[in-house]
Amino acid sequence: MARVALVTGGTRGIGAAIGKALKAAGYKVAASYAGNDAAAEKFKAETGIAVYKWDVSSFDACAEGVKKVEAEVGPIDVLVNNAGITKDGAFHKMSLEQWNAVIGTNLGSLFNMSRQVIEGMRGRKFGRIINISSINGQKGQFGQVNYSAAKAGEIGFTKALAIENAKGGITVNAICPGYINTEMVQAVPKDVLEKAILPLIPIGRLGEPEEIARAVVFLAADEAGAITGSTLTVNGGQYMV
C-alpha cells in the first residue's frame, strides 16, 4: 500500500517540485497552501495531487487540516515542512509584526504540523519528517534576522525530535537549500544575481527545485531509516559545513 505524504507550502516552487517527485516515486501526496488559490488549482489540475488550504502558523488550523487530509487521503507517513515566508529588513528597523509572522510561519509551523502526526507515526512505528530549512539558517544573512533565526531553529528542532523518536521507526531530518531557481529568486534583479550571487556559488548556477525534491525523496524512503537528525546542504558549495 502506498505511503501518504503531506507537503506544506506544496503548490508552488520547491514545494510543488517535492510533491511531484514524491508522487512519481509512488507516494499518495497531499499539498497544503496558504493563499494563492489560482496557483493551487493549477497545480491540482496538472498533477492530480489533492490540495488543502490552511494557515500553518495556526495550531488549530493545522489540526483541522491534517484531520481532513487523513480522512480523505490516509494516515500521514511522510511530513515535509516546507511552508515559509520572508519579511526582510534590517533588525534596527524590524517591526514586531515582521518578527512574529516569520517565526510563526517558518518555525512555529514545525510544532503545529509535526504535533498533529507524531502520535500516529509512533503508533505505526514508522514516520518521516523532513524540514526544509535554509543556507541562511546556517550562516546568517543581512536583513534576515527573523528568517535566519527561524531557519536555524528548524535545525535544532530537527535534532531534538530525531533523538526523541529514533527508536520508534521515525526519522527527522533537515534540508538546507541555497539559492534555488524559484519565482522568489527570479524576482532578484539580473545584475544583482549575476554580480553578487552567482559568483559566490562554486558550481556557477542556481539550484533547481527538482534537486531539492530528489533529496526529499531520498530521505523519505523506507531504506533511509538509519539517517536521522541530519542536515543535508544543497547549495552548490556556497556554504560548506
PyMOL commands that set and color helices and strands:
alter all, ss='L'
color gray80, all
select helices_A, chain A and resi 13-24+37-47+59-72+91-93+96-124+135-139+145-168+183-186+190-200+209-220+222-224
alter helices_A, ss='H'
color red, helices_A
select strands_A, chain A and resi 4-7+28-33+50-53+78-81+127-132+170-177+231-234
alter strands_A, ss='S'
color yellow, strands_A
deselect
rebuild
show_as cartoon
